[in-house]
Amino acid sequence: MATATAAVPTGAGAENQPPSMYPAWRENLNIHLICPDCKQNPPDLVEDSADTICGNCGRVLAERLVSYESEWRTFNSDEKGGEDPNRVGEVENDLLFGNSGTTIGGGGANLSKETRKLKKAQAMQNEDKNNRALQNAYAILDGWADGEHFTRTVKEQAKSFYKQVFEAGVFRGKHQNAILAGCLFIACRANRHPRSFAEIVNLTKIPKKEIGRTYKQLEKFFNLRSKERIEQMEAEGGIVNHESLQYKHTTSSKPSELVPRYCGMLGFPFRVQVIALELCSEASHMPTLAGKSPLSVTAACIHFASHLLGKGKPITEVTEVTNVSDATMKGAYKILLGEKERLVKPEWLGEQPTTVRDKGKPTVGKLSNLPTS
């Protein structure tokens, strides 16, 4: 739309004019919007679908992002099979089948008798056994995830994995919680949120063998499903990005991925975590530790580093957090102790750098601090 501006004084003496004499720039409401093609005056303007169109020649003169048309939707269940005309309503939930649509809201303690009847009637009419089963399963996953402070990404991906299994109708007869535990374990590994089998067992109360067996079956299922999807898209002539669509098999958690969380749970200073990480890196190349569980190596490195700096805690506390037995951790620790002269770096000895969060006496590394067992 054209605008008009106030004229600014020019010529001799213009510089002496006070600033208040220059009126502010503003839109001139007396100027009409005229089509530049037909230049009809007065203009014949038509507003249609949030656009301003010249009624004489049909040129679009202006486009608006906001539509002034009335909102509308249908509540007719007979139209579900056809094109959905809804323009408003909640976002469709990808984790459920279909859209839950509009529901009758509650009124708390002041809910009328008629409203209660309507809510009950709607619940009976819209009951979906599949969605109800999924929601019950998601509630179990949420309970597990909230207890261990899993991220939202891990929870959503675990739910997505379970929906694929539920939709395909596989693993019939297998315990639901075992499938949920396997999906949660895969989601943790896929999102670099390492968890051991022992931690998932303690969380879900599902036997370790059952989780391991289900985990392997789920990996095969997701791999086969991704291949079928890729083949279908290629058969239809689509361009497939194999890197993004191909299911990536998860790998076991490395000791270096578990050290930061375990050190935080035990309340060790940051310097203990740094040394434990370097020990884990060295331990991965030691033939004498080949075949040892990653958890036992992780626990032994943390135990070694904490005692080296004089911050050690009883073995029972370390094994309780890392979910390994005392005997297993002691076996790995003795191997590290036998190589202490080679493993311990000079910068680990003497007074160590501290952070603001480290309280108490300065941290000093000594080989004599290491226990013999």
Backbone torsions as a table, in degrees:
resi	resn	phi	psi	omega
1	MET	NA	138.0	-178.2
2	ALA	-69.4	150.5	178.8
3	THR	-128.6	157.1	178.3
4	ALA	-117.5	146.2	-179.6
5	THR	-123.7	153.9	178.8
6	ALA	-76.5	144.1	179.2
7	ALA	-74.4	140.9	179.6
8	VAL	-100.3	129.7	-179.6
9	PRO	-58.4	136.0	177.3
10	THR	-128.8	171.2	178.0
11	GLY	94.7	-166.4	-177.2
12	ALA	-65.0	133.9	177.2
13	GLY	84.0	-0.1	-178.7
14	ALA	-65.6	-33.1	-177.7
15	GLU	-70.6	-16.0	-179.5
16	ASN	-88.4	-4.3	-179.2
17	GLN	-71.4	136.9	178.1
18	PRO	-67.2	151.4	-179.0
19	PRO	-61.0	-27.0	-176.9
20	SER	-67.3	-15.2	-178.7
21	MET	-82.0	-9.0	177.5
22	TYR	-91.7	104.9	-179.3
23	PRO	-67.2	151.1	-179.4
24	ALA	-65.8	149.2	177.7
25	TRP	-71.7	134.2	-178.2
26	ARG	-152.6	163.5	-180.0
27	GLU	-75.0	134.5	178.6
28	ASN	-90.2	109.4	-176.7
29	LEU	-75.2	-7.4	179.8
30	ASN	-83.2	-11.0	-177.9
31	ILE	-89.7	131.2	-177.0
32	HIS	-94.9	153.2	172.9
33	LEU	-85.4	113.8	-177.0
34	ILE	-117.4	139.5	179.4
35	CYS	-64.0	126.9	-179.6
36	PRO	-72.1	-12.4	-179.6
37	ASP	-87.5	-60.5	-176.4
38	CYS	-90.9	-19.6	177.1
39	LYS	52.4	38.4	178.0
40	GLN	-72.1	134.3	-179.4
41	ASN	-137.0	120.3	1.9
42	PRO	-71.7	151.2	-175.7
43	PRO	-70.6	150.0	176.2
44	ASP	-105.8	90.7	-175.0
45	LEU	-99.1	136.6	178.8
46	VAL	-124.8	128.0	176.6
47	GLU	-99.3	119.3	-177.4
48	ASP	-143.3	125.9	177.9
49	SER	53.6	46.9	176.1
50	ALA	66.9	15.7	177.0
51	ASP	-118.2	149.5	173.8
52	THR	-102.9	118.3	-172.9
53	ILE	-121.3	143.0	175.2
54	CYS	-74.3	122.4	-178.5
55	GLY	-72.0	-12.3	-177.5
56	ASN	-89.9	-48.9	-176.4
57	CYS	-113.3	-12.9	176.8
58	GLY	88.9	7.4	-179.9
59	ARG	-73.6	139.4	176.5
60	VAL	-80.9	116.2	-175.6
61	LEU	-93.2	-29.3	-178.4
62	ALA	-154.8	149.1	177.3
63	GLU	-124.9	134.9	178.7
64	ARG	-112.2	149.4	174.7
65	LEU	-86.3	-18.6	-177.7
66	VAL	-106.3	127.1	176.8
67	SER	-93.1	134.4	180.0
68	TYR	-95.9	10.7	177.6
69	GLU	-75.7	157.8	-178.7
70	SER	-74.6	144.6	176.8
71	GLU	-76.3	148.7	-179.9
72	TRP	-155.3	155.7	174.1
73	ARG	-157.2	166.1	-180.0
74	THR	-111.5	145.4	175.9
75	PHE	-114.2	15.9	-177.7
76	ASN	-83.0	115.4	-177.5
77	SER	-68.2	-17.9	-179.0
78	ASP	-69.6	-18.0	-176.2
79	GLU	-92.1	7.3	-177.9
80	LYS	-65.3	-30.8	-177.5
81	GLY	-76.5	-17.9	-177.8
82	GLY	-100.5	-157.5	-179.1
83	GLU	-70.6	133.9	-177.6
84	ASP	-80.3	115.6	-177.8
85	PRO	-90.6	7.1	-174.7
86	ASN	-68.2	134.8	176.3
87	ARG	-110.8	-13.7	-179.5
88	VAL	-130.7	170.2	179.5
89	GLY	125.4	172.2	-175.7
90	GLU	-74.6	160.8	-179.1
91	VAL	-71.6	141.1	-179.8
92	GLU	-66.3	135.5	-179.7
93	ASN	-87.9	115.3	-178.1
94	ASP	-69.1	-17.6	-177.8
95	LEU	-86.5	-3.2	177.5
96	LEU	-121.8	169.5	178.4
97	PHE	-91.2	115.8	-179.5
98	GLY	77.7	-171.5	-178.1
99	ASN	-109.9	134.3	-179.1
100	SER	-69.4	-19.1	175.0
101	GLY	69.5	-162.1	-178.4
102	THR	-85.2	135.9	178.9
103	THR	-120.2	156.6	178.8
104	ILE	-77.5	121.8	-177.2
105	GLY	-75.8	159.2	178.8
106	GLY	-89.5	162.8	179.7
107	GLY	-121.7	17.4	179.1
108	GLY	69.6	-142.5	-177.8
109	ALA	-70.7	-21.4	-177.8
110	ASN	-91.6	15.0	-178.1
111	LEU	-65.0	127.8	-176.8
112	SER	-75.4	163.9	-179.5
113	LYS	-65.5	-38.9	179.7
114	GLU	-65.0	-39.8	179.9
115	THR	-66.4	-37.3	177.8
116	ARG	-62.1	-40.9	178.6
117	LYS	-64.5	-40.9	178.9
118	LEU	-64.3	-42.2	179.0
119	LYS	-61.7	-42.9	-179.3
120	LYS	-66.2	-42.1	179.6
121	ALA	-64.2	-40.7	179.7
122	GLN	-67.5	-39.0	179.4
123	ALA	-63.3	-38.5	179.3
124	MET	-70.4	-35.1	-177.6
125	GLN	-75.2	-38.9	-174.3
126	ASN	-96.7	13.5	-177.7
127	GLU	-64.9	126.6	179.3
128	ASP	-125.6	112.1	-175.4
129	LYS	-64.3	-36.7	-179.6
130	ASN	-64.4	-47.7	179.3
131	ASN	-64.9	-37.0	179.4
132	ARG	-65.5	-39.3	177.1
133	ALA	-65.1	-40.8	177.8
134	LEU	-64.8	-43.1	-179.5
135	GLN	-63.4	-37.4	176.5
136	ASN	-64.9	-40.4	178.3
137	ALA	-67.1	-40.8	179.4
138	TYR	-64.6	-33.4	178.4
139	ALA	-64.0	-37.8	176.9
140	ILE	-65.2	-44.2	178.0
141	LEU	-61.7	-42.4	179.0
142	ASP	-61.8	-39.4	178.6
143	GLY	-63.8	-42.2	177.2
144	TRP	-66.1	-45.8	-175.3
145	ALA	-67.1	-39.6	-179.8
146	ASP	-67.5	-32.4	179.5
147	GLY	-67.5	-31.0	-179.2
148	GLU	-107.4	7.8	176.6
149	HIS	58.2	46.2	173.9
150	PHE	-70.5	153.2	178.4
151	THR	-72.9	162.5	179.7
152	ARG	-64.0	-35.2	179.9
153	THR	-61.8	-41.3	179.4
154	VAL	-64.1	-44.0	-179.2
155	LYS	-63.2	-46.2	-178.1
156	GLU	-65.3	-38.4	-179.6
157	GLN	-71.8	-36.3	176.5
158	ALA	-62.8	-39.8	177.0
159	LYS	-65.7	-39.8	179.2
160	SER	-64.1	-41.0	177.1
161	PHE	-61.2	-44.2	-177.4
162	TYR	-67.0	-36.2	179.1
163	LYS	-63.7	-38.2	177.6
164	GLN	-61.9	-41.5	179.1
165	VAL	-67.1	-43.1	-178.6
166	PHE	-64.9	-42.1	-177.9
167	GLU	-67.6	-36.5	-179.5
168	ALA	-75.8	-17.9	178.6
169	GLY	71.9	24.8	178.9
170	VAL	-92.3	172.0	179.9
171	PHE	60.0	32.6	176.9
172	ARG	-67.7	135.9	-177.4
173	GLY	93.6	-16.1	177.5
174	LYS	-82.8	146.2	-177.6
175	HIS	-61.0	133.5	-175.9
176	GLN	-61.2	-42.0	-177.5
177	ASN	-64.7	-30.1	177.2
178	ALA	-67.2	-40.3	177.2
179	ILE	-65.7	-43.0	179.1
180	LEU	-62.6	-41.7	179.2
181	ALA	-64.1	-40.0	177.6
182	GLY	-65.2	-41.3	177.8
183	CYS	-64.0	-40.0	179.4
184	LEU	-66.5	-39.6	179.8
185	PHE	-65.1	-43.1	178.4
186	ILE	-65.1	-41.1	179.6
187	ALA	-63.6	-36.9	178.0
188	CYS	-63.4	-46.0	-179.6
189	ARG	-68.3	-38.7	-178.2
190	ALA	-65.7	-28.1	-177.6
191	ASN	-103.6	19.4	177.7
192	ARG	55.9	41.1	177.5
193	HIS	-118.5	71.0	-165.6
194	PRO	-60.1	133.1	173.4
195	ARG	-139.0	141.3	178.7
196	SER	-86.7	163.6	176.4
197	PHE	-58.6	-38.5	-178.0
198	ALA	-63.1	-38.3	179.4
199	GLU	-68.7	-40.0	177.5
200	ILE	-66.5	-36.0	177.6
201	VAL	-63.9	-46.5	179.3
202	ASN	-64.0	-31.6	-178.1
203	LEU	-77.7	-44.6	-172.5
204	THR	-97.7	-13.9	-178.0
205	LYS	63.8	26.0	176.4
206	ILE	-100.3	135.7	-179.9
207	PRO	-55.5	146.6	-176.8
208	LYS	-61.3	-41.3	-179.9
209	LYS	-63.5	-38.1	-179.7
210	GLU	-67.2	-41.9	178.6
211	ILE	-65.1	-43.3	-180.0
212	GLY	-63.0	-41.5	179.0
213	ARG	-66.0	-43.7	179.3
214	THR	-66.0	-38.5	179.8
215	TYR	-59.7	-44.3	-179.9
216	LYS	-66.1	-39.8	179.1
217	GLN	-66.6	-38.2	178.3
218	LEU	-66.3	-39.6	178.3
219	GLU	-60.8	-43.4	178.2
220	LYS	-64.2	-40.1	-178.7
221	PHE	-65.4	-46.9	-178.5
222	PHE	-67.0	-35.0	177.8
223	ASN	-66.6	-44.9	179.3
224	LEU	-65.9	-39.2	-179.4
225	ARG	-64.8	-40.4	179.6
226	SER	-67.4	-36.8	178.4
227	LYS	-66.4	-42.0	178.4
228	GLU	-62.9	-38.8	178.9
229	ARG	-65.5	-41.1	179.5
230	ILE	-65.7	-44.0	179.2
231	GLU	-62.7	-38.5	179.0
232	GLN	-65.5	-42.4	-179.9
233	MET	-66.6	-39.2	178.8
234	GLU	-68.7	-35.2	178.5
235	ALA	-66.6	-29.3	178.4
236	GLU	-84.8	2.0	177.5
237	GLY	87.5	12.7	-179.4
238	GLY	-81.7	159.1	176.3
239	ILE	-93.7	120.1	-171.1
240	VAL	-106.7	132.3	172.3
241	ASN	-95.3	95.5	-175.4
242	HIS	-61.5	-31.5	-177.0
243	GLU	-63.5	-37.8	-176.5
244	SER	-89.7	-29.7	-176.4
245	LEU	-91.7	-25.5	-178.8
246	GLN	-70.7	131.3	178.6
247	TYR	-68.6	131.9	-178.5
248	LYS	-101.2	120.4	179.5
249	HIS	-64.8	136.6	-179.8
250	THR	-80.9	154.5	179.0
251	THR	-114.7	159.4	-178.9
252	SER	-66.1	152.8	-177.9
253	SER	-69.5	135.4	177.5
254	LYS	-85.0	152.6	177.9
255	PRO	-56.5	-36.1	-179.2
256	SER	-64.5	-24.3	178.9
257	GLU	-81.1	-21.2	-177.0
258	LEU	-94.7	-23.8	-174.4
259	VAL	-58.9	-50.0	-175.9
260	PRO	-57.3	-41.5	-177.7
261	ARG	-70.3	-41.2	-179.7
262	TYR	-66.4	-40.6	178.1
263	CYS	-63.6	-38.1	177.0
264	GLY	-65.9	-39.5	179.1
265	MET	-67.2	-31.2	179.5
266	LEU	-86.7	-8.8	178.0
267	GLY	75.4	27.9	179.7
268	PHE	-80.5	151.9	175.7
269	PRO	-62.9	163.1	-177.8
270	PHE	-64.1	-30.8	-179.7
271	ARG	-64.7	-34.3	176.5
272	VAL	-63.4	-41.7	179.4
273	GLN	-62.4	-41.7	-178.7
274	VAL	-62.8	-46.5	-178.4
275	ILE	-68.3	-39.0	179.1
276	ALA	-63.0	-38.1	177.8
277	LEU	-64.6	-40.8	178.5
278	GLU	-67.8	-36.1	176.6
279	LEU	-64.0	-41.8	178.1
280	CYS	-61.5	-38.1	178.6
281	SER	-64.8	-40.3	178.1
282	GLU	-71.4	-37.1	-177.3
283	ALA	-65.9	-27.9	-179.1
284	SER	-66.3	-16.7	-179.7
285	HIS	-105.6	6.7	-178.9
286	MET	-90.7	118.3	-179.7
287	PRO	-61.4	-30.4	-177.3
288	THR	-68.0	-20.2	178.8
289	LEU	-98.8	3.9	179.7
290	ALA	-64.0	133.7	-179.1
291	GLY	92.2	-11.9	177.8
292	LYS	-74.3	149.1	178.4
293	SER	-65.7	140.2	176.3
294	PRO	-56.7	-32.9	179.2
295	LEU	-67.2	-43.0	-179.8
296	SER	-66.1	-38.2	176.8
297	VAL	-65.2	-41.7	178.8
298	THR	-61.9	-47.0	-179.8
299	ALA	-62.9	-39.9	-180.0
300	ALA	-66.1	-40.4	179.0
301	CYS	-64.9	-41.6	178.4
302	ILE	-65.4	-42.2	179.2
303	HIS	-63.1	-42.0	179.8
304	PHE	-64.2	-50.1	-176.2
305	ALA	-65.4	-40.4	-178.2
306	SER	-66.7	-41.5	178.8
307	HIS	-71.9	-32.8	178.2
308	LEU	-59.0	-36.9	-179.3
309	LEU	-93.9	8.6	178.1
310	GLY	73.7	21.6	-179.5
311	LYS	-115.4	19.0	-173.2
312	GLY	-67.1	155.2	177.2
313	LYS	-125.8	162.5	-179.8
314	PRO	-55.7	150.8	-178.8
315	ILE	-58.6	-36.8	-176.5
316	THR	-61.2	-35.7	178.8
317	GLU	-68.2	-41.5	-179.2
318	VAL	-67.3	-43.9	-178.5
319	THR	-69.4	-29.9	178.4
320	GLU	-67.5	-38.6	179.8
321	VAL	-74.0	-41.4	-175.4
322	THR	-86.9	-6.3	177.1
323	ASN	61.2	44.9	173.2
324	VAL	-126.1	161.2	179.3
325	SER	-80.2	157.1	-180.0
326	ASP	-61.7	-42.3	-176.8
327	ALA	-65.4	-39.4	-179.5
328	THR	-65.1	-43.8	-179.7
329	MET	-68.0	-38.3	179.8
330	LYS	-63.3	-37.7	179.0
331	GLY	-62.3	-43.1	178.3
332	ALA	-70.0	-35.7	-179.1
333	TYR	-66.5	-38.5	179.9
334	LYS	-63.1	-34.8	177.5
335	ILE	-66.3	-42.5	176.7
336	LEU	-64.8	-39.1	-179.1
337	LEU	-64.6	-36.3	178.6
338	GLY	-67.0	-21.7	179.6
339	GLU	-107.8	20.2	-173.1
340	LYS	-61.8	-35.6	-178.6
341	GLU	-64.4	-31.6	179.8
342	ARG	-88.3	-34.0	-175.3
343	LEU	-78.2	-39.6	-174.4
344	VAL	-73.4	124.5	179.0
345	LYS	-87.5	153.2	-178.5
346	PRO	-58.4	-34.2	-177.7
347	GLU	-73.1	-10.0	176.9
348	TRP	-82.5	-14.2	-178.4
349	LEU	-97.2	153.1	-178.1
350	GLY	84.9	-169.4	-178.0
351	GLU	-68.1	133.7	-174.9
352	GLN	-104.9	152.1	176.1
353	PRO	-66.7	145.7	-179.0
354	THR	-123.8	164.4	176.5
355	THR	-109.1	176.0	-178.5
356	VAL	-64.0	-32.7	-177.5
357	ARG	-75.9	-20.8	179.5
358	ASP	-72.5	123.0	-177.9
359	LYS	-116.6	163.0	177.9
360	GLY	94.8	-157.2	-177.1
361	LYS	-71.7	157.3	177.2
362	PRO	-60.3	145.4	-179.2
363	THR	-84.2	126.2	-177.2
364	VAL	-125.8	127.6	178.3
365	GLY	-90.8	129.7	178.9
366	LYS	-141.9	139.1	175.4
367	LEU	-67.4	-28.1	179.8
368	SER	-68.2	-15.1	179.2
369	ASN	-74.3	-18.6	-175.1
370	LEU	-72.4	125.2	177.1
371	PRO	-69.9	153.7	-178.3
372	THR	-82.2	-8.1	-179.9
373	SER	-149.1	NA	NA
